[in-house]
Amino acid sequence: MQIIISNDVKSAITDIFEYSYNISANYANKIVNKIYDAIYDLQYSPYIGRYVPELLDKHYRERICEKYRIIYYVSQTNNTIYVRYIFCSRQNSNSFFKVHEKEIFDFLNRLFN
């Protein structure tokens, strides 16, 4: 399966790196490498992540990497994994998904239309 990482995820990973770099350059490199490893491992095992409990659509799954939730969508039709979001698990997830509700719905509409 091919993997498409959204620009929002790429930007969030850059933010994670910059924030972590203030703590330790070594840690920043380690955490970003772990995140990308978790994402690219999906290519071989796309269903390794659990269903996202806050979402009804069972095509959305998540992997936990350190303290981050990586949210992705598996499309068998397109043979593609869409990495849509990454956020700290300490965040209020209900608020996060409420804010992104329209975007999630629009993504599904574009994918199936």
C-alpha positions in Angstrom: 0.0 0.0 0.0 1.1 3.5 -0.6 1.2 6.1 2.2 0.1 9.7 1.8 0.9 11.9 4.7 -1.2 15.1 5.0 0.5 18.5 5.1 -1.0 19.0 8.5 0.7 15.9 9.8 4.1 16.9 8.3 3.7 20.3 9.9 2.8 18.8 13.3 5.8 16.5 13.1 8.0 19.6 12.4 6.4 21.3 15.5 7.1 18.2 17.6 10.7 18.2 16.5 11.1 21.9 17.3 9.5 21.6 20.7 11.5 18.5 21.5 14.7 20.0 20.3 14.4 22.6 23.1 14.6 19.7 25.5 17.3 17.7 23.7 18.5 17.4 20.1 19.0 13.7 20.5 15.4 13.2 21.8 14.0 15.3 19.0 15.7 13.1 16.4 14.6 9.9 18.2 10.9 10.9 18.6 10.6 12.0 15.0 12.3 8.9 13.7 9.9 6.8 15.9 6.9 8.6 14.5 8.0 8.1 10.9 8.9 4.4 11.6 5.4 3.9 13.0 3.8 5.5 9.9 5.9 3.6 7.4 5.3 0.3 9.2 1.7 0.7 8.2 2.7 -0.1 4.6 3.2 -3.7 5.7 0.5 -3.9 8.4 -2.2 -1.3 7.7 -4.6 -2.8 10.2 -2.1 -2.9 13.1 -3.7 0.1 14.7 -6.9 0.1 16.7 -10.2 1.7 15.6 -10.4 5.3 16.6 -12.9 5.2 19.5 -14.2 8.7 18.9 -15.1 8.0 15.2 -17.8 5.8 13.8 -16.1 5.1 10.6 -14.1 1.9 11.1 -11.7 2.7 8.2 -10.1 5.2 10.5 -7.5 3.7 12.7 -4.7 4.9 15.0 -1.3 4.0 16.1 0.1 5.2 19.4 3.7 6.3 19.2 5.2 7.5 22.5 2.6 10.1 23.6 1.2 10.8 20.1 -1.8 9.5 18.4 -1.4 8.9 14.6 -4.8 8.8 12.9 -5.0 7.3 9.5 -7.5 6.1 7.0 -7.1 2.8 5.1 -8.6 2.7 1.6 -8.6 -0.7 0.1 -10.2 0.7 -3.1 -7.2 3.0 -3.7 -4.7 0.7 -2.0 -3.6 3.7 0.0 -3.2 4.7 3.6 -3.9 8.4 4.3 -2.2 9.7 7.4 -4.6 12.4 8.4 -3.7 13.6 11.9 -1.2 13.4 14.7 -1.7 14.9 18.1 -0.6 14.5 21.7 -2.6 12.0 23.6 -2.8 14.5 26.5 -5.1 16.7 24.4 -8.8 16.4 24.8 -9.6 14.1 22.0 -13.3 14.9 21.9 -12.5 18.5 21.4 -9.9 17.6 18.7 -12.4 15.6 16.7 -15.2 18.1 17.2 -13.0 20.8 15.7 -12.0 18.5 12.7 -15.5 17.0 12.2 -16.2 18.9 9.0 -12.8 18.1 7.6 -13.2 14.4 8.3 -16.6 14.4 6.6 -15.3 16.4 3.6 -12.3 14.0 3.2 -14.7 11.0 3.1 -16.9 12.7 0.5 -13.9 13.4 -1.7 -12.6 9.9 -1.4 -15.9 8.3 -2.3 -17.2 10.7 -4.9 
